[in-house]
Amino acid sequence: MSLNLQTHTEHFTNPLYLESGRILEPYDITYETYGTLNEEKTNVIVVCHALTGSHHAAGIYEGESKAGWWDGLIGPDKAIDTNKYFVICSNVIGSCFGSTGPISTQHPHHEPYRYKFPVISVKDMVKAQRILFDRLDIHRVEAIIGGSMGGMQALQFAIHYPNFANKVIALATTHATQPWAIAFNKVAQEAILKDPEFQQGYYDPEVIKEQGLSGMAVGRMAGHISFLSHESMNKKFGRDYKRTDGLYELFGKFQVESYLEYNGYNFTKWFDPLSYLYITKAINIYDLSRGFDSLSDALDKVSADLHLISFKNDLLFRDFEMKEIADEMTKLGKKNFDYFCVESDYGHDAFLVELEKFDRYITEVLDG
């Protein structure tokens, strides 16, 4: 069977009422689908992406060599089996891959929003997706799955649209962003804002795509430190030095330094800096209990089967942050959940890299 990858963009003219009290109109949502929708529309799985992810979760575009970010998990005979399921992954609002974000043109002007774009929350991202699914005439799905910021979205779905999904699987995430993660985001935000090339938000996106933005590269390096762990860095790089550099050259580099540089500078050519500021803001203010008296109150709304997956050595969202959700569910006397901590030294990015450690678990959850 083929993956049947298709990419679409939907245009919405009704206002999207945001958590902040502001509105967004009109707006676009770009999304990708895999597999085939059955006649009863009962085989839908929603996949939610992380901070720098996009709707391109699986497969390879013509003329490109890099597969979608969860390609190892989504496809024929994989854990999220496109022979059985119709999978949808949409680009969140605020991002820069086709859905409306700060660099989109503000109607009716012909100028990008830039700072006129409203602050959005993870809850807003989820609301926009729910509106998209309504338009596609999909009113209930088999499962929602996401890791990191994707896991935040999955949990928001479980609480704010309790009858929408039969199963919710959240990986490597938290119930509220903690100061450790906010601190890493702060480094990235400052590095972007203080770069003269950023031009206080009035940069030319084409120039950035070509030249990159060094401030953002530095911020992204900090991010990469939080995605790995001591163990994975030791395993990946150790104290290896670049063969072509001398140990006593001031700017000679360890392999880990080259890795950070490569990933930092590369990133700035394909991800928009204003989008980065807006999405990290959404992550920072994410808190499942907002609007409720407590986390327990919020989780009381969950009626889907909730599956929580954390990773032992995740330094960004610690495994105990996921366990706190499980503990609250236990206190509520709920039976519709389970918690699984994956033995991993990789760090936060394990949910993207060590698929073999949890893909069978996802298959079992989906097959019931």
N, C-alpha and C positions, 0 to 999 in steps of 0.2 A: 504493500500500500504506500501511497505517497503522503507527504506531510500536508499537501494542499494549502500552502502558505498564501494568504491574501492580505493586502494592505488597503485600508479604506480611511477616508476622512468624512466625518459628519459635521454639518454646519447647524448651529442652533441659534435661533433669533429670540427666543424667550429669555428673559433675564435669569441669571443664576444668582440666587440670593445667598450671600456668603455669611459665614459665621461672624465676621467682623461687623456685619450690618451693611456692608457695601454690596454692590451688584456688579456682575460681569455680563455685558451683552454687546454684540453677539459674541459667540465663541465657537471654536472648532475643537473636535476631539479626533485624533488619529489613532487608529487601532489596527491590530493584526489578528487574523483568525487562522486556525489550523484544524484539520480534520473536517468532518461533515456533520451538520446539524441534523438530528433525526426528526421525523415528522411531528412527534409529540413535544419536541423541544425540551427533552428531559436529560440530555447528555452534555449539558454545558458546564465547563470549568473556567472560572475566571482566574487569571494569573496577574498579580500586582507587582510592579517593578520597584526597585530601590532608588535611592537618590540620583545616581547617574545612569540608571538603566533607561530603557525606552520600551515602546510597544514591540520592538523587535526581539522577541524572547527565544525564537528557535528558527532553524533553517538558515539558508545562505541566499542573499540576493544575487541576482545575475551580475557577473563581473566583479563580485567581491569574494574575498577568501575567508572573512571572519564570520563565524556563525553567531546566531542570537545568543544572548547571555545565559540562557538556561537550556541550551540545545541538548545537553546530555540528559535532560529530564523529560523533555517534551518531544514526542514523535512516535511513529509506528513502533509498537512493542516496547516503548520506554515506560518509565514509571507513570507519566501522564500520557496515556496511550491514545494517540490520535486515530487509531483504528476504531476505538470505542467512543472517544469523547470529542466534542467540539470545543476547542480552547480559544478564549478571547483574552488578549492582553492590550490594554489601552494606555497611551501615553498620558501621564497626569497633566492637568492644567498647571501652568507655571513652568513647565518644562520647555525644551527647545527643539523637539523633534516632530513638530507638526501640530500639536495641541496649542491652544492659545496661551501665551506667556508674555513676559515683560518686553520681549523684542518683537512681538507681533504688532501689526499695524492697528492703531486705535481708531475705531469707527467713530465719526465719519471722516476723521483726518487721515492724512496719508503718512503720518509719522508714527514710529513705534511708541508704545506706552512708556517704556523705560520706568521711571519711578512713579508714574501715574497708575501703574498696575497695582491693584489692591493686594494687600497681604492675604495669602490663602492659607488654609489649614489642611491637615490630612483629612479631616472630616469633609471639607469642601471638595477635595479630590475624589472622595468616595461618592459624594452626592452627584457630582458631574457624571461619574461612571454609571450610577443608578439611572440617571436620565437617559444616557446613551442606551442602556439595555432596554429601557421602556420603548425607546424608538425602534429598537431591533425586535420588539415584541417578545422579549425574554423577561419573564416575571419571576422565575424561580430557577436557581442553578443547583447543580449537584455539589459543587465545591468551589471555595475561594482559597487560593494558595498564594503566599508571598513571604519573602524574607527581608529582614531589615526594615526600611521604610515600607516595603511591600507587606511585611507582617503587620505593621501599624495599620495599614489600610484594611487588611483582612480582619483585624480585631474591631476596627471601627464599623465595618460592615456587620459583624456579629452583634454589635450592641445597638446600632441605629437602624438596621434593617433586619431584625431578628428572624423574619420569616422568609428571607430572600435565598439563603443557602442551606442545604442539608448538612454540609460539613464545612468547617473552617480550619485551615491548617496555617499556623503562623510560625515562622522560623526566625531565629536569631534576632529577636526584637524585644520590646519592653512595654510596660503599661504607661510609662511616662518618661520622657527623655531626662536623664540624670545629668548632674553638673559636669561629669567627666566628658560625656559626649558633646555637651554644649561648649565646653572649653576648647575642644578640637575644632569645632565649627567656628569659634571666635577667631582662632589663629587664621583660618582660611578667609574669613570675612575681612579681617583687618588687612591681610596681605593683598587682597583684591582692591579694597578701597584706597589703600595708600600707593598703589602703583600709578604713576603719572599717565601711563598708556591707557588706563581705565577711563581717564577723562571725566571723572565724577559721574560715570554712567552714560556719557554721551559719545562713546567710542563708535567706530564704524565696525559692525559685526564681520564684514568681509576682511577687513585688515587683521582683526583678531584671528580669524580662521587661517589666515596665511602666516602671520607672524607669531601667534600665541600671545600669552599675557604672563610675564614672569611672576607677578604677584600671585596670580591664581595657581601657577605651577608650585610655588613655595607652599601655599595653603594645601594643595593636593598632596604634597609630600607628607605633611603632618597627618592628613587623613590616612594615607597608606600605612603610617606607623600604627595607627589605631586599628587597622584592618587585620594586621598580622599579630604574632605573639613572639615572645622571646624564643620559644622553641622553634617556631617555623622559620624565624630569621636565621637561627643557628644552622638549621637543616638546609635552608635554601642558599645561604651565603657564607656562613661561618666567618672566618677572618680573611677570606680570600681577597686578594688585591688584584686590581686590573693588570693583566700581563704587560701591557704597553707602558704602564706608569711606574715611575721610580718611587720607592718607599719614602725617600727624603725630598721629593718634589712637593712643594707646598700644596699644589692642587692635584696631586696624585690621588687616585680614588680607590676605596674599597668597593667590592662588588655591590654591597648594599647601597652605597652612595650612587653608583651608576644606575641601579634599579630605580631608586627614588627620582633621580633626574629624568630618566627615560619616561617613567610613568607620569611624572608631574608635567613635564613640558609637552608631551604628546597630547595629554588630556585637554590642554587649553585650546587646541586647534579644532576640537569637535564638540566642546561643551560651552554653552554661553555663560559668561560671568554673572550677568544679572539673574539668569535662571538659577545659578548656583546660590546666589544670595537669598532669593525668594524661597527656594526649596529647603535650604538649611534653616531658614526662619520657621518654616512649617514644621520641620522636624523638632526644632528647639521648643516650640510651644505645644507640641503634641502631649496630650494627657487624657487618657481614657475617662478619667473621673470628672473632667470639666463639664459643668452643666448638671452634675449629679451631686448628691450629698457626700458620696464616698466612692472609692473604687468598687467596693462590695455592691453598692447600689447600682453602679453601671453594669457590673458583670451579672447581676440578677436578671438583666434583660436577655441574656444569651439563651437562645433555644436551640441553635444548631449544635451538632456534635463538634466540640472544640478540641483541636489537637495542637498541643504546644511543644515545639521542638527548640531546645537551646543547645549550645555548644560549649563544652567544658572550658575551653580556654579563650572564650570570646572576651576581649578586653573592652569592646565598645558597649555592648549590651550584655552585662554579666549573666551567667546562667541563673543566678538566684533572682534576677529581675523577672524572668519567666516563671520561676517557681512561685513567686509571690502571687501571680495570677492563679496558678493551680491551688495554692493554699487558700485563697479567698473563695474559690469555687467549692473547695472542700467544706469550708466554714458555712457556706450557704446551703450545704447539704445536696449540692448538685452532683448528678452521676454522669452527665453528658459531656465528659471531658477526659483527656489523659495528657500526661506530661512525660516527655522523653528527652533525656539529656544525652547528647551524642558525645562519646569519648573522643575528644579531638584536641590536638595541640596546635592546630593550624591558626586559630584566631577567628575573628569575625567573618572573614571571607570564606570560611569553611562551607557555608551554605551555597556558595557558587562553585566551589572547587572539589570538596570531598563528597561528591554525590553518592558514591558507592556506600557511604556510611549511613545514609538515610533513605535512599530511593526505594528499598524494599518496604520500608515502613509506610511510605506514601502509597505505594501500590496496594498494600494491605488495607489502608484506610479507605482508599477509593473503591476497592472491591468489596468492602464491608466484611 
